[in-house]
Amino acid sequence: MLQRLPFKIVREETPAGPVPYLTTDRLIDLPELMRVAEETGLPNSSPTGKVFPKGKKSSDFAGL
């Protein structure tokens, strides 16, 4: 089954600087959210939680 999910880029302020998140207002399972983060290479956010690509943290994306 394929489904289309709308994402927006939202910058969130952190002590290291603004960090861009791909955000959606729909509930997505964490494994699926982690898969999207790995494929895009960007952090993702949904009502379920925030996920970063493997081996990355928020300071790696500060200032993008």
C-alpha positions in Angstrom: 0.0 0.0 0.0 1.3 3.4 -0.9 0.3 6.6 0.8 1.2 10.2 0.2 2.1 12.3 3.3 2.4 16.1 3.2 5.5 17.4 5.0 6.5 21.0 5.7 9.9 22.3 6.6 9.8 24.1 10.0 12.9 25.7 11.6 13.0 25.2 15.4 15.4 27.3 17.5 18.0 25.4 19.5 21.0 26.6 21.5 23.2 25.6 18.5 21.1 27.6 16.0 17.9 27.0 14.0 17.3 23.3 13.0 15.1 22.4 10.0 12.6 19.6 10.6 10.3 17.9 8.1 7.0 18.1 10.0 3.6 16.6 9.5 0.4 16.8 11.6 -0.5 13.1 11.0 0.4 10.3 13.4 3.1 8.1 11.9 4.6 5.1 13.6 8.2 5.6 14.8 9.7 3.0 12.6 8.2 4.6 9.6 9.3 8.1 10.8 12.8 6.7 11.2 12.8 5.3 7.7 11.8 8.7 6.2 14.6 10.3 8.2 17.1 7.9 6.8 15.9 8.3 3.3 15.9 12.1 3.3 18.9 12.7 5.6 16.9 15.3 7.6 15.3 15.2 11.0 11.5 14.5 11.1 8.9 15.6 13.5 5.3 14.5 14.0 2.9 14.2 17.0 4.5 10.8 17.6 7.9 12.4 18.3 11.1 13.7 16.7 13.6 11.5 14.9 17.1 12.1 13.5 19.0 10.1 10.9 21.2 7.4 12.4 24.3 8.9 14.0 23.2 12.5 13.8 21.9 15.0 16.4 20.4 18.4 16.3 23.7 20.3 16.3 24.6 18.5 13.0 21.7 20.3 11.3 22.1 23.8 13.0 22.3 26.6 10.4 21.0 24.6 7.4 
